[in-house]
Amino acid sequence: MLRKLVSQPHQGNIAVDTRDLFKHQDDVMFVPHPDKPPPTRLTFDLAARIKMRGPITMADYMNQALQHPTYGYYTKEANQIGRAGDFTTAPEMSQLFGELLGVWCVATWRAAGSPPAPLLVEGGPGRGTLMADLLRAAAAFPDFRGGLAGVHLIETSPALRRVQAAALGVGAVSDNDDEGVQSGKAGAAYGGVAVTWHRELRSVPAGYTLLLAQELLDALPVHQFEAGQWRERLVDVDESAQGHHLRHVLSTSATPAVRALLEPPGEGEGGDAAAAAAAAAAGVAPQPGDTIEVCPMALAVVQETAKRIAEHGGGALFIDYGEDHPAGDTVRAFRSHQEVHVLAEPGMADITADVDFAALRRCADAVPGAVCHGPVPQGVFLQTMGAAERAAVLVEQPHITDAQAEAIFTSFERLVDPKQMGQKYKVLAVVSQAHPEVPPGFPPLGTETYQ
């Protein structure tokens, strides 16, 4: 490993050049084995970091595997989504998904008195399909589409930004500043609305906001903990001839994540009893050896959204798969629509984890001025929004062939059937406390939540 030390006596210190610190050619060797897939470029990089600093958390591993600036899954290319990719999302299955979310936005906006210059925001826009379907369908509501102050897409991947721009008919895209903000104008079919890309929600301008996040939270990194002694699950190098080039290990003591996420404030180093009490307060009752997951970034996203809506008005929908309670070990990896070992090929597979909607709801409800609704199953939400009626209208169009009609009904069934996506996927809404009505698709507060 190349290490360069440059003395700077006039400043009384030493500067360390770390540019070559994690070069894998010199230091990292893996035991070849016919049952092991060849290490990816990111595997070498992670192994070098682990050998230098020690095992990393699952959250760090997920973040690197998905967002590494050179080798990350979402930064290398933009062909992951769809039948030819590694996974398919609801907007890619049927146009009615994006259309019905557009109807939800219009109904929520009108119920609030049609405030001027609403902002339409999407977190994790994928291939831009949902927003394209929404804006195209919004032509039926000229007061809404014509009054939009702009569309704001929160996307970190340059490759996916290009795909989204093409989906929305955006021609030239210009850089606004040094924070990764870019902008353009959508094509005529999408109302010619201004489109701006951001890395974070905080750079979206203030104003009445309608935010959509479909399969965003499941891709955010989670910490995993094992009950009993409350140790964190880490990722280490596997130098054996078996398994993969990386392996799971448990921390030997309480990690910073254990102290920050499981122990009550003021407990200091804490212990098993403190962690167990905090977990019980969060609705978790695991047995020794069970695994629980916590996603701090998902909580932060929902909290920041709730604060924005409480201050400026609006509503948000979070649509993802998960349960209304904490889950065990749900981290999975997918490649070519098949599940693969999560540590096998970092950077080459999508990594995801179930969403804990109960934790998100508590986080949103803790924000003064914000009200949380749900979660409700996706199938119930879409049916309430008129999915069956919209599917019937689509198949009755004169140019639709029998094969296309069958595909429309097949996609509709997949989205709403409880045995497919209708139950596992949930919808959570956050609206301003000043909003006069329960948002469409949700039962009144105080009534039994759909199960």
Rosetta blueprint (number, residue, H / E / L):
1 M L
2 L L
3 R L
4 K E
5 L E
6 V E
7 S E
8 Q E
9 P L
10 H L
11 Q L
12 G L
13 N E
14 I E
15 A E
16 V E
17 D E
18 T L
19 R L
20 D L
21 L L
22 F L
23 K L
24 H H
25 Q H
26 D H
27 D H
28 V L
29 M L
30 F L
31 V L
32 P L
33 H L
34 P L
35 D L
36 K L
37 P L
38 P L
39 P L
40 T L
41 R H
42 L H
43 T H
44 F H
45 D H
46 L H
47 A H
48 A H
49 R H
50 I H
51 K H
52 M H
53 R H
54 G L
55 P L
56 I E
57 T E
58 M H
59 A H
60 D H
61 Y H
62 M H
63 N H
64 Q H
65 A H
66 L H
67 Q H
68 H L
69 P L
70 T L
71 Y L
72 G L
73 Y H
74 Y H
75 T H
76 K H
77 E L
78 A L
79 N L
80 Q L
81 I E
82 G L
83 R L
84 A L
85 G L
86 D L
87 F E
88 T L
89 T L
90 A H
91 P H
92 E H
93 M H
94 S L
95 Q H
96 L H
97 F H
98 G H
99 E H
100 L H
101 L H
102 G H
103 V H
104 W H
105 C H
106 V H
107 A H
108 T H
109 W H
110 R H
111 A H
112 A L
113 G L
114 S L
115 P L
116 P L
117 A L
118 P L
119 L E
120 L E
121 V E
122 E E
123 G E
124 G L
125 P L
126 G L
127 R L
128 G L
129 T H
130 L H
131 M H
132 A H
133 D H
134 L H
135 L H
136 R H
137 A H
138 A H
139 A H
140 A H
141 F L
142 P H
143 D H
144 F H
145 R H
146 G H
147 G H
148 L L
149 A L
150 G E
151 V E
152 H E
153 L E
154 I E
155 E L
156 T L
157 S L
158 P H
159 A H
160 L H
161 R H
162 R H
163 V H
164 Q H
165 A H
166 A H
167 A H
168 L L
169 G L
170 V L
171 G L
172 A L
173 V L
174 S E
175 D E
176 N L
177 D L
178 D L
179 E L
180 G L
181 V L
182 Q E
183 S E
184 G E
185 K E
186 A L
187 G L
188 A H
189 A H
190 Y H
191 G L
192 G L
193 V L
194 A E
195 V E
196 T E
197 W E
198 H E
199 R L
200 E L
201 L H
202 R H
203 S H
204 V L
205 P L
206 A L
207 G L
208 Y L
209 T E
210 L E
211 L E
212 L E
213 A E
214 Q E
215 E L
216 L L
217 L H
218 D H
219 A H
220 L L
221 P L
222 V L
223 H E
224 Q E
225 F E
226 E E
227 A L
228 G L
229 Q L
230 W L
231 R E
232 E E
233 R E
234 L E
235 V E
236 D E
237 V E
238 D L
239 E L
240 S L
241 A L
242 Q L
243 G L
244 H L
245 H L
246 L E
247 R E
248 H E
249 V E
250 L E
251 S L
252 T L
253 S L
254 A L
255 T L
256 P H
257 A H
258 V H
259 R H
260 A H
261 L H
262 L L
263 E L
264 P L
265 P L
266 G L
267 E L
268 G L
269 E L
270 G L
271 G L
272 D H
273 A H
274 A H
275 A H
276 A H
277 A H
278 A H
279 A H
280 A H
281 A H
282 A L
283 G L
284 V L
285 A L
286 P L
287 Q L
288 P L
289 G L
290 D L
291 T E
292 I E
293 E E
294 V E
295 C L
296 P H
297 M H
298 A H
299 L H
300 A H
301 V H
302 V H
303 Q H
304 E H
305 T H
306 A H
307 K H
308 R H
309 I H
310 A H
311 E H
312 H H
313 G L
314 G E
315 G E
316 A E
317 L E
318 F E
319 I E
320 D E
321 Y E
322 G E
323 E E
324 D L
325 H L
326 P L
327 A L
328 G L
329 D L
330 T L
331 V L
332 R E
333 A E
334 F E
335 R E
336 S L
337 H L
338 Q E
339 E E
340 V E
341 H L
342 V L
343 L L
344 A L
345 E L
346 P L
347 G L
348 M L
349 A L
350 D E
351 I E
352 T E
353 A L
354 D L
355 V E
356 D E
357 F H
358 A H
359 A H
360 L H
361 R H
362 R H
363 C H
364 A H
365 D H
366 A L
367 V L
368 P L
369 G L
370 A E
371 V E
372 C E
373 H E
374 G E
375 P E
376 V E
377 P E
378 Q H
379 G H
380 V H
381 F H
382 L H
383 Q H
384 T H
385 M L
386 G L
387 A H
388 A H
389 E H
390 R H
391 A H
392 A H
393 V H
394 L H
395 V H
396 E L
397 Q L
398 P L
399 H L
400 I L
401 T L
402 D H
403 A H
404 Q H
405 A H
406 E H
407 A H
408 I H
409 F H
410 T H
411 S H
412 F H
413 E H
414 R H
415 L H
416 V H
417 D L
418 P L
419 K L
420 Q L
421 M L
422 G L
423 Q L
424 K L
425 Y E
426 K E
427 V E
428 L E
429 A E
430 V E
431 V E
432 S E
433 Q L
434 A L
435 H L
436 P L
437 E L
438 V L
439 P L
440 P L
441 G L
442 F L
443 P L
444 P L
445 L L
446 G L
447 T L
448 E L
449 T L
450 Y L
451 Q L
